Amino acid sequence: MAPPSEIYIESTETDPAVHARRALRLVHQRLREGAIPDELHRYLDACDRTLYGAASGAAETRLLVRALRTSAAALRRRLDPAGDAPAPEALLDAQLLMEEEVLLPALLALPGADLPLLVADLEGLLRGEEPEDPAVVDVREIPHGQRHPRIFGRFARLAPGESFTLVNNHDPKPLRREFEATHPDAFTWEYVESGPEQWCILIGRKAAAGA
């Protein structure tokens, strides 16, 4: 049975995803109220490493992320290099609205994406805190329902060519099928140790073509 803190009714005030969406909207509200370029650059960088990163390799959301990154680049180009003027209101509002109304629902439906964890990481980056990016992710002591989101969250923060080692107490074939479904041709999977007590798999993000 799940601990009381993990019991909630979906889409109600007890749902962590509801709190995550509200937290992101509060961040957006502050940006809409007149973020200076430095603040907006920090937000776009943090968003790229968390929300965009989690959705960038999935077939269902890859084109969406490409569009968001393109519009984010256009927004960056329009920022006042002196750092005093607020961001162009129409461009900023369109970017944030797309995140709220399209990206967040897509992430909620994406296997392995943990929206509360992603938003918490984003808020931490905005405070100057780096998310924990361990070289080894040992999930043997993590409850089963929390393992895949933790693994996909770590994968989302990999740069092309980077990898981490997953340690598990069984051969994670269902996890590999999820990777194949959501990140086709974007990941590498190499067995380092194959039981009988412990499985170690090196999971990486493929380097860009020609890199």
Summary of the structure (lengths in Angstrom):
residues: 211
radius of gyration: 18.3
end to end distance: 47.3
largest distance: 61.0
contacts: 603
relative contact order: 0.13
helix: 53%
strand: 11%
